[in-house]
Every structure is written in C-alpha cells, then in structure tokens.
Amino acid sequence: MYLKLKQTRVYQEAREEGKLEAVPKFLALGLTVEQIAQALDLDVTQVQQVAQQTSLNQ
C-alpha cells in the first residue's frame, strides 16, 4: 500500500511543493539556481520562478 501512495498524483504534488518551499532557504545560503535545481531534482525554470517570487516579496 505504501508504494501505491507514492505513485498518486496528490503525493507527487505534495512532494514537489515541499521542494519548492525549500528554494528560498537554499538561495539564502548562496546557492545558485542551477545548484538548487540539481540538489532538489527540479527544473531550473521552476527554481527561477520561485526565486523571482521570493525577490518580489521582500
């Protein structure tokens, strides 16, 4: 049953959301967008979008 849960769309979206929430913390540590994307297994474009939103909110 545990494996089936990991395959659901809801689980995948929640996991992705958690990764995106970590982006500002990595940016604050001085990592580049490319480094963050690689570390979190995300597209560079996704990380750039979060970085732009973060800079607009400050």
C-alpha positions in Angstrom: 0.0 0.0 0.0 2.9 2.4 0.8 4.2 2.2 -2.8 0.8 2.9 -4.2 0.5 6.1 -2.2 3.8 7.3 -3.5 2.5 6.9 -7.1 -0.5 9.0 -6.6 -0.8 12.5 -8.1 -1.6 14.1 -4.7 1.6 12.6 -3.2 3.7 13.7 -6.1 2.3 17.3 -6.0 2.8 17.5 -2.2 6.4 16.3 -2.6 7.0 18.9 -5.4 5.5 21.6 -3.2 7.8 20.8 -0.4 10.8 21.0 -2.7 9.7 24.4 -3.9 9.3 25.7 -0.4 13.0 24.8 0.3 14.2 27.0 -2.6 14.3 30.3 -0.7 16.3 28.7 2.1 18.9 27.5 -0.4 19.0 30.9 -2.1 19.7 32.5 1.3 22.6 30.1 1.7 24.1 31.5 -1.5 23.5 28.5 -3.8 22.9 29.2 -7.5 19.7 28.4 -9.2 21.4 25.6 -11.1 22.8 24.1 -7.9 19.4 24.2 -6.2 17.7 22.6 -9.2 20.2 19.8 -9.2 20.0 19.2 -5.4 16.2 19.1 -5.4 15.8 17.3 -8.7 13.8 20.2 -10.2 13.8 22.1 -13.5 15.9 25.2 -13.5 12.8 27.1 -14.7 10.9 26.1 -11.6 13.6 27.3 -9.3 13.9 30.6 -11.3 10.2 31.2 -10.9 10.4 30.7 -7.1 13.5 32.9 -6.9 11.7 35.7 -8.8 8.6 35.4 -6.5 10.9 35.4 -3.4 12.7 38.6 -4.6 9.3 40.3 -5.3 8.0 39.5 -1.8 11.0 41.0 0.0 
